[in-house]
Amino acid sequence: MPHILVIDDDEFFREMLVQMLNADGHKVTATEDGAKGLALLPRVQPDVILTDILMPNMDGVEFIMALSRQSNATPLIAMSGGRRSITSAFNLESAKLLGVKLTLTKPFTHTELRDAVREALA
């Protein structure tokens, strides 16, 4: 059973992701920011990481950069819905520039999530 780490500051959205991923048969660990996600990595050793981009404390870009410095090759899926003047396209393009191959624009469907996770695990 693949283990997925979900990092998102929106409690409702985070819990919805956990439910969808559990329904697909995945083991899921979830937290609300990149710093807590980094702290969990040694213990949970996920097969895939889903991270939001805009979060307090340590945002998704900072999290992705920290993983890169650690030479952590865990597949990443970056998610963003954008905020105010910062669009989701801008946020996800930033993630791609840092090497993230898979992105999801919020809101996305269960099928889109399932497809992205499947591709990340391939």
N, C-alpha and C positions, 0 to 999 in steps of 0.2 A: 504494500500500500504506500504510494508516494506521500511524502510529508511536505506540506506547503506552509510557508511562513507568509502571513498577511500583515502588512503594515499600512494602517490608514487611521487618521485622526478622527474621522467621522464614525462615532460608535454605531449608529444605525446601519450605515453602509458596510462597515467592517463585519458586523454580526450577520448581515445578509450574505456577504461573501463566504463566511464560515459555513453557513447553512447550505449554500449551493455546493461548495466544495465537499462538504461531508456527504451530501446526497449523491455526489459522483464517486464516493468511495475513498476520498483522500483523508489522511490524517492532517489536521490543521492546528497551527499555533498562531495566535493573533496578538498584536500589540498596536499601540497608538502613535509611535514616532520612530524615526530612524535610530536614535540612540538606544532605545529599548530593544529594537530589532537587532542591532549589533551585539548587544549584551546577551541576547538569546542564542545567537548563532552557534557558539561552541556546544551548547547543550542540546539544541534541537536538530542540528545538521540537516536542514531542509533540502529537498530535491529541487524545489522551485521557490522563488521569492516573488511575491506580488507587492509592489510598493507604490503608494500614492506619491505624488511629487510635492504638492504644497501641504506642509505640515509644520506645526510648531516644534521647537527644540532642535531637532535635526530633520531637515526636509529630505525629500527623496533624492535630489541631486547630491547633497552632502553624503547621504547613505551610499549611493552608487559609487561616489569617489572613494569613500572609506573602504568599500569592498575591493575596489581596484587596487588600492594601496596594500591590502592584505593578500593580493593575488587570489582572491576567492572567485572561483569560476562557476558558482551556482547560477543556473539560468534565472534571468530576471524578466519580469513583466512589469513595465511602468504603467501607471494609471493616472489620469488627470481629467478633471472636469473644468479646470480653469477657474479663475476668480477675477471679478471686476475687469481691470484692463489687461490682465494676463490671460491669454487664451489657452485652452487645453493643447492646441496645436503647437504653440510656442513651448509649453512645458514638455511635451512629448518629443519635440525636436531636440531640446536640450538633452534629454535622456538618450536619444539616438546618437548624439554627438559624443556621448560618454561610453558608447558601445552597446547599449541596450538594443536588442534586436526586435523584441516584441512589445507592443504598446496597445493599450485599450483606452478609448475616449469614453469618459463617463457621460451619461449612463450607457451601459452596455447590457446585452442580453446574457442569459445563462448559456446559451449556445456559443456566443462569442467568447465567453470566459472559458468554457469547456475546450473550445478549439485552440485558444491561446495556450492553455495548460498542456494540452496534448502535444502541441508543437514544441513547447519548451522541454518536455520530457523526451521527445524523439531524439 
